[in-house]
């Protein structure tokens, strides 16, 4: 719940408020989304801790196979990150979202196509994906409080109040027939890779050696998307699980594996000097992406880095 709400509930007490560590959340989110992308057909991230994914092709639409796949995904997330996850499986994104919300914490809700109408009927219309406070208030004015009641609304009245497109969407989502596809989303704004060290260390050369595969992965992503980068970031997760980062920004976009390795080495040298603790996990992130047509040369990078 929001911190402000928690404080109100704890009024008169002396709560300990844990400081938000957004950098840490981004690092963990990137690791999970990266792993998910290799376990599903299509991944559509919608936030730092939420995503839609499609399994139709790889499971041939078999819900039993999909359930098994999701169970293995949940286990992988927990084994790798010690985090639970909640998942909903359904014929549409809206049904899956409702299933996920209802299975928290750490649950899995499977809504078979033939059970969709029964599943949706008692749910408050305000809980439907895409229904905000204003729409919810308008539905209440119409005497509509549940999804079942929404399915019985006159299409013409929904269109009059909400417009043709959104009115049609409300009726489709209430019947579980909305056909919004899971899509890969926007162009990537960054590429990253995190690895767990075989042994905790602050030695930059040892870190570079063990992060070598991650650097290759990031470079392959850049090449496959015909992108170059302006900012490179070294990410270190210490043995106390706190996160440290160090970045270097360039004036000219680059795409060069030698540049990546040299920069990461020097950045981890700086990070190592900033703490007396060893690193448990290390990573690389490149951002400020642009088309490779604006890419600079290695010599220019060396001149700018001096």
matplotlib code that plots the C-alpha trace (Angstrom):
import matplotlib.pyplot as plt

x = [0.0, 1.2, 3.5, 1.1, -1.8, 0.5, 1.4, -2.2, -2.9, 0.1, -0.8, 0.2, 2.9, 6.6, 6.9, 10.2, 9.9, 12.3, 13.9, 13.0, 15.9, 14.7, 18.1, 18.0, 14.5, 15.4, 18.3, 16.2, 13.4, 15.8, 17.1, 13.6, 12.3, 15.5, 14.9, 11.2, 11.9, 13.7, 10.8, 7.8, 6.7, 6.1, 6.8, 5.1, 6.5, 3.9, 5.8, 8.8, 7.0, 4.4, 4.2, 1.9, 3.2, 1.8, 2.3, -0.2, 2.3, 4.7, 1.9, -0.4, -3.2, -3.2, -4.0, -2.5, 0.8, 0.6, 0.0, 3.1, 5.1, 4.0, 4.8, 8.3, 8.6, 7.5, 10.0, 12.8, 12.0, 12.0, 15.2, 17.1, 15.7, 14.0, 10.9, 7.3, 5.2, 1.5, 0.2, -3.2, -3.8, -6.8, -8.1, -7.4, -5.1, -8.0, -8.9, -5.3, -4.8, -7.8, -6.6, -3.2, -4.7, -6.9, -4.0, -1.8, 0.4, 2.4, -0.6, -1.6, -5.2, -6.1, -9.4, -10.4, -12.2, -15.4, -15.2, -14.6, -18.2, -18.7, -15.3, -16.0, -19.7, -19.3, -16.3, -16.8, -16.8, -14.3, -11.7, -11.6, -8.4, -8.6, -11.4, -10.4, -12.1, -14.1, -15.3, -16.2, -18.2, -20.1, -20.9, -22.2, -24.5, -25.8, -26.6, -23.7, -21.6, -20.6, -19.2, -22.4, -24.5, -22.1, -22.7, -26.4, -25.9, -27.2, -24.4, -25.9, -25.9, -22.3, -21.3, -23.1, -21.4, -17.9, -17.6, -17.7, -14.2, -14.1, -17.8, -17.2, -14.1, -16.0, -18.6, -15.9, -13.8, -16.8, -17.5, -13.9, -13.8, -11.4, -8.8, -5.9, -2.7, 0.4, 3.1, 6.8, 6.1, 8.2, 11.8, 14.2, 15.8, 18.6, 20.2, 21.6, 22.9, 23.6, 25.6, 26.3, 30.0, 31.4, 33.2, 32.6, 35.3, 36.3, 39.0, 38.1, 40.0, 38.2, 34.9, 35.6, 36.4, 33.2, 31.1, 32.6, 29.5, 27.2, 29.2, 29.0, 25.2, 24.7, 26.8, 24.8, 21.6, 23.0, 24.0, 20.7, 18.8, 21.2, 21.7, 24.6, 24.9, 25.9, 26.0, 27.5, 26.9, 28.6, 26.3, 27.5, 25.4, 27.4, 27.5, 25.0, 22.7, 23.0, 23.5, 26.2, 26.4, 28.9, 28.2, 30.1, 28.4, 29.9, 29.3, 29.1, 27.2, 29.3, 29.0, 32.2, 33.0, 36.5, 34.9, 32.5, 35.2, 37.6, 34.9, 33.5, 37.0, 37.7, 34.2, 34.6, 38.0, 36.2, 33.4, 35.8, 37.6, 34.3, 33.5, 35.3, 32.9, 33.1, 30.6, 28.2, 26.6, 27.9, 26.4, 26.6, 23.9, 24.0, 21.5, 21.0, 20.4, 20.3, 20.6, 24.1, 24.2, 25.2, 27.9, 31.3, 34.7, 36.8, 39.5, 36.9, 35.8, 39.4, 39.8, 36.5, 37.3, 40.6]
y = [0.0, 3.6, 4.8, 7.6, 5.1, 2.9, 5.9, 6.8, 3.2, 3.4, 6.8, 7.0, 4.4, 4.7, 2.9, 2.2, 3.4, 1.6, 4.1, 3.4, 2.2, 2.7, 1.9, -1.5, -2.1, -1.3, -3.7, -6.5, -5.7, -5.8, -9.2, -10.7, -9.2, -10.4, -13.9, -13.8, -12.9, -16.2, -18.2, -16.9, -16.3, -12.6, -10.3, -6.9, -5.1, -2.6, -1.4, -2.1, -5.1, -6.1, -7.5, -9.4, -12.4, -14.8, -18.6, -19.5, -20.7, -22.7, -24.4, -24.8, -23.1, -26.0, -24.5, -27.5, -27.0, -23.2, -23.8, -26.0, -23.4, -20.6, -22.8, -23.2, -19.4, -18.6, -21.1, -19.6, -16.1, -17.3, -19.4, -16.5, -13.5, -14.9, -13.0, -14.4, -13.6, -13.7, -14.8, -15.0, -17.1, -16.4, -15.9, -12.1, -9.6, -8.2, -11.7, -12.5, -9.2, -9.9, -13.4, -12.0, -9.5, -12.1, -14.5, -12.2, -13.0, -15.7, -17.3, -18.6, -18.2, -20.1, -19.0, -21.5, -20.1, -21.9, -20.5, -16.9, -15.6, -17.2, -15.9, -12.3, -12.0, -11.1, -8.9, -5.2, -3.3, -0.9, -3.7, -4.2, -3.4, 0.2, 1.3, 4.3, 6.4, 8.6, 5.6, 3.8, 6.8, 7.0, 3.2, 3.7, 6.5, 4.0, 1.5, -0.8, -2.2, -5.7, -7.1, -9.1, -5.9, -4.3, -7.2, -6.4, -2.6, -1.2, -0.8, 2.5, 3.9, 2.8, 4.5, 7.7, 8.0, 6.7, 7.0, 4.3, 2.9, 2.8, 1.9, -1.1, -2.0, -2.0, -4.5, -6.7, -6.7, -7.5, -10.6, -11.6, -11.1, -8.2, -9.0, -6.8, -8.6, -9.0, -6.9, -6.4, -2.7, 0.3, 0.4, -0.5, 2.5, 0.4, -3.0, -4.7, -7.9, -9.0, -12.0, -13.6, -13.9, -17.4, -15.8, -12.5, -10.0, -6.4, -7.3, -5.3, -7.8, -10.8, -9.0, -8.2, -11.9, -13.2, -10.4, -11.2, -13.2, -10.3, -7.8, -10.0, -10.3, -6.5, -6.0, -8.6, -6.8, -3.6, -5.1, -7.0, -3.8, -1.6, 0.7, 2.4, 3.9, 7.2, 6.0, 2.9, 2.0, -0.5, -2.1, -3.8, -5.6, -5.8, -8.8, -6.8, -6.7, -2.9, -1.6, 0.7, 2.1, 4.2, 5.7, 7.4, 9.4, 10.2, 13.1, 10.7, 7.4, 4.3, 0.6, -1.3, -4.3, -3.0, 0.2, -1.7, -3.8, -0.9, 1.3, -1.5, -2.2, 1.4, 1.9, -1.1, 0.1, 3.3, 1.4, -0.9, 2.1, 3.5, 0.6, -1.8, -4.6, -7.2, -7.5, -10.5, -9.6, -7.4, -6.0, -3.7, -1.4, 0.8, 3.5, 6.7, 4.4, 5.7, 4.4, 3.2, 5.8, 8.3, 6.0, 7.4, 5.8, 4.1, 6.8, 9.5, 7.7, 7.5, 11.2, 12.1, 9.8, 11.5]
z = [0.0, -0.3, 2.5, 3.3, 3.9, 6.0, 8.2, 8.8, 9.9, 12.2, 13.7, 17.4, 16.9, 16.0, 12.6, 10.9, 7.3, 5.0, 2.5, -1.1, -3.2, -6.8, -8.3, -6.6, -7.8, -11.4, -11.3, -10.0, -12.4, -15.3, -14.3, -13.9, -17.2, -19.0, -17.7, -18.5, -22.1, -22.5, -21.0, -22.8, -26.4, -26.1, -23.2, -22.7, -19.5, -18.1, -15.1, -12.9, -11.3, -13.8, -17.3, -19.7, -21.5, -24.1, -24.1, -26.8, -29.5, -27.3, -25.4, -28.4, -26.4, -23.8, -20.4, -18.5, -20.3, -19.6, -15.9, -15.8, -17.6, -15.2, -12.2, -13.5, -14.2, -10.6, -9.2, -11.4, -10.1, -6.5, -6.9, -8.5, -6.7, -3.5, -4.6, -4.9, -7.9, -8.7, -12.1, -13.9, -17.0, -19.2, -22.7, -22.6, -21.0, -18.9, -17.5, -16.8, -15.0, -12.8, -12.1, -11.1, -8.7, -7.1, -6.6, -4.5, -2.8, -4.6, -6.3, -9.7, -11.0, -14.2, -15.9, -18.6, -21.6, -20.7, -17.1, -18.1, -17.8, -14.4, -13.2, -14.3, -13.2, -9.5, -9.9, -9.3, -12.7, -11.1, -11.0, -14.8, -16.6, -18.0, -15.7, -13.6, -11.0, -13.5, -15.5, -12.3, -11.1, -14.4, -14.3, -10.7, -12.0, -14.5, -11.7, -12.8, -10.0, -11.1, -14.4, -14.8, -14.7, -17.2, -19.7, -19.7, -20.4, -23.7, -26.1, -27.3, -23.8, -23.2, -26.5, -25.6, -22.3, -23.1, -26.9, -29.5, -29.0, -25.2, -24.8, -27.1, -25.1, -21.8, -23.2, -24.7, -21.5, -19.4, -21.5, -21.7, -25.4, -25.6, -28.2, -27.2, -28.1, -26.0, -27.8, -27.3, -26.4, -27.1, -28.5, -25.7, -23.8, -22.4, -22.4, -19.2, -17.9, -14.3, -13.2, -9.8, -9.1, -8.4, -5.4, -3.8, -4.8, -5.5, -8.0, -11.2, -13.4, -11.8, -12.2, -15.9, -16.5, -15.0, -16.5, -20.0, -21.1, -19.9, -21.9, -25.0, -24.4, -24.3, -27.4, -29.3, -28.2, -29.5, -32.8, -33.3, -32.8, -34.8, -31.7, -30.2, -26.7, -25.0, -21.3, -19.8, -16.2, -13.9, -11.4, -8.2, -5.6, -2.4, 0.1, 2.3, -0.8, -1.2, -4.7, -6.0, -9.6, -11.5, -14.9, -17.7, -20.4, -23.8, -26.2, -29.2, -29.4, -29.7, -30.3, -29.7, -27.5, -26.7, -25.4, -23.3, -21.6, -21.1, -19.6, -17.3, -16.0, -15.1, -13.6, -11.3, -10.3, -9.1, -7.5, -5.7, -4.1, -2.9, -0.6, 1.7, 0.9, -1.8, -4.7, -4.9, -8.2, -10.9, -14.1, -17.1, -18.5, -21.6, -22.2, -24.2, -27.2, -30.8, -34.3, -35.3, -38.1, -35.4, -34.0, -33.3, -33.6, -30.9, -31.3, -30.7, -27.6, -26.3, -27.0, -25.1, -22.2, -21.4]

ax = plt.figure().add_subplot(projection="3d")
ax.plot(x, y, z, "-o")
ax.set_aspect("equal")
plt.show()
